[in-house]
């Protein structure tokens, strides 16, 4: 089993996942900004600088004993554990996201993109709260963002204006991210209820690898 979150993420990007043993791995935060939980198939990863003993004790308390190794299956994504995690760390989370990965692609984007150079642009400012090395491109009716997020992974986010929807622009933008990735795997975080966005990513060749609850400082 990998010892750092980055090693776990890099392995998952290659299709190598933690053992499906119903367990939970607890690893240090990759930095001060990001803490949280990633659930793979029958194995969860909690990345935090909090005491590992607290994590395991809290998970074990969610079920009658004897609990399975690391706590009951899926306990890390339960509302009770996530609430306890937020209270313990003084952090907040917005939603549980589906994690997807897209392998890099050759060639040039089929959609015309103009890079946004203004560091004060609202989309650039918002993206920098969650990512490092942010780059933003505008398209006719859309915005594409690439930046370093959790564990230094390369993350994509897109926005499509209401009037430009239902034309395949979202799919073209997330495909463009794979072409602009410089040979790296691209990660995406999509709210589980955002079916339109999930369909766009899957149509562009991204595959789901797990789910994530990311906790940030208020």
N, C-alpha and C positions, 0 to 999 in steps of 0.2 A: 504493500500500500504506500502511495506517495505520501511524503511528510509535509508538503506545503500546498497551499491552495493553488498556486501557479502550476505545480506539477500535476495536480488533479485535473485542472482545467485543460492543460496541454494534452494530457492523456485522453480526456473525454473528446477533445477536438479531433483526435485520431481514431475515435471509436472504441477506446479502451476505458471502461468504466470501473468504479469501485465494485467489489464483490456484492452480489445481490443476496446478502446474508441477513437482512433486516436490521443491520447495525447502524451506528452513527459514529462518524469520525469527527473529532474536534481539533481544529488546526488554528494557528495564530492568524490574526487579521493581516492582510498584505500591506496595510498602511493605516494611518489614523482615520481616513475618511470612511472606509467601507467595512461594515460588519454584516453578518447575516447568515442565511441558511440556504443551501442548495440541496434539493432532493433529486437523486437519480433513481433508477429502478431498484427498489428494495434496499436502498442505502442512502443515508443523508450525510451531509457535511455541514457542520456549524463552524463558521470562521469568526472568531472573537478573541479578544484579549482578556475576557473574563475568565475566572477560574473554571477549569474543566470539570472539577468536582461539582460545582454549582449546576453546570449544564446537565450532567448525568443524573444528579439527584432530582432536578426539576423534571426531566423526562420520565424518570422512574415513578415519580409521584402521580403521573397522569393515568396510571392503570393500576389495578390490583396486582399484587405480586403473586407469583414471580413474573416480572416483566421480561420480555426478550432482551437479549444483549443490546445495551444502549437505549432501552426504552421501547415502548410499543411501536409497531410499524406505523409510519406516517405521523408519529407524535410531534416531530420537529415542525411540521406544517400545520399543526392544530392551532386554533385560535388561542387556546389557553397558554401554549408554550410561547407563541409569538408575542402575546401580551406580556407575559412574564419577562421575556427577553427585552422588550422595549422598556419596561419599567426598570429592569436591572441596569441597562446600559444608558438610559436617558436619551435613547434614539427613537426615531419614528420610521415607519414604513408606509408606503402608499398602497401597494397591492402585491399579490403573488403573481409573478410573471412566468410565462413559458419561456424557457431558454432554447434558442435555436442556433445552429452554426451553419455557415455557408463556406464551402471551400473556395479558394481564390480562382478567378477566371482570367484567361488571357483576353486581349483585345481592348477596344475602346467602348465606352458607354454609348448606347444608341440614343440616349436622351441628351439634349444640349444642356450643359451645366456651366454656371458661372460662379467661380469661387467668391465667397463673401470675405473681403479683406478687413472690413470695419470691426475692430475688437469690441466696440460698443453696441453692435447690432443685438437686438433683444434675443435672438435665437442663439447667438454666440455666447452671450452672457449666461443664458440659462444652461447651455450645454456644459460650460466650464464649471458649474457647480457640482457636476457629477463625473466629469471626465477631464483628463489631461490631454495636451497635444491636440486640441479640437480643431477640426477643419469643417467648414460649412460651405455647401454649394446650393445655389438657387436654380430652380428650373421653372419652366412656364407652368405655374400652378403648384409647385412643390418645393420642398427643402430636403436636402440630404446632409446628414451629420456623421462624421467619423471621429472617434477619439478613444483614448485609453481609459478603460473603466476598471472594473473589479479585477484585481490581480494583474493589471497591465494588459488585459486582453483587449483586442481591437473590437470596438462596439459600433454598431450602426443604429441610427434613428432616422425616421423620415416623417414628414408631414405633407399631406396632400390637401389643398384647399377644397372646400365643398363643391365649388363649381367645376373642379377638374377631376372629380371622382368618376368611377365606373368607366374609365378609359384605359386602364392598364398602367397608369403612371406610377402607382406605388410599386408594382412589380418591376418596372423598368428602373426605378430608383434603387431598389434593394439589390437588383442585379448589378447596377453600376457600382455599388459598394464593393462587390466581389472583384470587380475589375480594377478598382482603385486601391485595393488592399496591399499591393506590393508583395504578393506571394503569401500573405498570411490568411489564416482562417478568420472569418468575420463572425462575431457574436451578436445576437439580437435578444432583447428582452421585450416580450409582448404580453400585455395583460391577457389573462386566460379568456376573458369575455369579449375581447376584440377580434371577433371572427373574421371581419373584413381584412384586418392587417395580417392575421395568421394565414389566411388564404393567399395573400399577396406574397408573403415570404416563402410559403411552401411551393407556390407556382414558380418562384425564382430559384428553386433548388435548395432552399434551407431545410434542415431537418431538426425536429425537436430532440433535445438531449436530456431535459430535466425541467425543474421549476426552481424559482428563486424568490426569496423574500429578502430584499436589501434594506438595511437599516442605516440611516444617515443622521448626523447631528442636526437638530432643528436650526 
